[in-house]
Amino acid sequence: SQDALEKIVANDWEPQVPKSFYESLTCKTEDESCVNKHPEMTTGYSPSDLAGMKLYKLKDMNIGFAIKEIKGRHQEIVAVHNNEDGVGGVGQALVESAVENGGCFLDHFATPALNNLYSKLGFEEYEKYDFDPQYVSPGFVEKYGEVDVILRRHQDC
């Protein structure tokens, strides 16, 4: 965990190819250290979707995020993930780095942990959508409940 935190804080990202980022995000790889901890929360971006984004992944680790273009600029934080087995406590540093690298907007399921994290990091809610079962995978409700989707903007954007 300490090694990952140091790399994130130092902005030590490896140059990304959409295919390798996709494998890190989805754990569709032969790397046995890749464990998708929250597959129900992961948006199914394809390698071709990822090709139009700025991709940030730690070298030799399945940890990263992407910044998607909206309104003509790369500013929407997506695909935040820590799928590295045995590494924890890097979520705050990942989101802070995403903001430092141009991220201003994000959306998320309104779980207490994510609500607290994003509020603490200066993201303010600007829109909310009621839970809709058609947008979640099987098993989602059993694990997280019927949670709404919140759209947020960082206070400095």
N, C-alpha and C positions, 0 to 999 in steps of 0.2 A: 504493500500500500504506500509506503514512504517513497519508494522509487517512482511509482506512478504519479504521486502528488508533486514530486520535484520536477518531473518532466512536464506536467501540465502547467505548473507555475512558470517554468522557464520557456513556455511556448515551444517545446521540443517535439514538433509534429513531423511525421515523415511525409514525403510527397505521396499523394494518393492517386491510385488508380481505382475507378469505380468498382471493379470486380473485387479487389481486396477489401475495400471498405464494406461492400455488401456482405462478404463472407464474415467479417468481424461483427457486423450488425446482427446478422441472422444466425450465426454459428453454423452456416452451411460450408463447413471446412473440415479438413482432417485434423485440425489442431485440437488436441484433447483438452487443452486448458480453456477452451471456449464453452461457456455455459450461459445460454440465454436465460437470464434470471426473471425476466418479465416479458415473455413473448406476446402476451395478450395486449401489452401496451405499445408494441413496436409497429409502426406504420410500415406497410409492405412496399417500400421503395425498391424498384428494380435497379440493376446496374445502369440502365439507360436513363432512368430518372435521376440517379445520383451524378451522372455525367455533367449535368447542368448546375451542380451545386459546388460550393467550396467545402472540401472534405478535410477533416482533422482527425487523425488517428495516431495513437502513440506507437512508436516502433516496437515491434515484437510483442505487442499487447492488444487485446481486443477491447479497447477503450477509445471512445471518441465522440464526435458530434459532426453535424453538417450545418451549413448555412445556405438556405434556399432563397432564390430570388423572388421578391414580391415588389410590386410597384417599381420595376426597373432596377432594383438594387438588391444585392445579397444582404438580407437582414432578418430572415426568419430562422430561428434556431429549431432544428429538427434532428431526429435520429441520435439523440443523446443516449449513450449506452456504456455500460461497464459490464462486459460479458467475460471478464477475466476471473477465472476460478481463484478464490482465496484473496481477492483484492476488494476492499470495501472502503467506504468513507471518502470517495472522490467526486461525488455528485455536485457538491457546492463548487469545488474547484473547476469542474468541467463547465458549469454554467457561467461562472465568472470569466473563464477564458473565452467562451463563446461571445460574451458581451464585449470583451476586449478586442475580439476579432470581427466586430461589426454587427453582432446579433442584437436585435431590438425587440423582436416579437416572438412569441411562442404560444402554443396551445397545449392543454393537458387535461387528462381526466381529473376530476376534482376529488382526489383522495386527500385525506388529512396531511399525509407526509409531503405530497407535492404542493398543496396549498401553502403549507408552512415554509417550505424551501423557497419557492418563487416569491412569496411575499417578503420574506427576509432579505432576499437579494435585490429588492427594488422593482419587482414586476407588479404592475397594477392591472387589475381586471378591467377590461373595457367591454366585454361581451360574454354572454353565457348561453349555452344551449342545453336544453333538457336532455336527459338520458334517452337514447334511442337504441333499442336492441339490435337494429339492423346494422349498426356500425361496430359491433363488438364480436369477438370470436367466441366459439363455444367455451364454456368454463369461466368466462370473464366475470359474470354476475356472481357466481359462487365464490370467487376469489376476492373481488373488489366491491361488489354490490352494484346497485343501479346509480352510478355516479354521473353527474353532468360533465360537460366539456366547458372549460374556461379558456378564453382568449386573453392574453396579457401583453402589455407593452412595458418596456423598461422605462423607469422614471427619467433617465438621462437621454432618451431618444425623442 
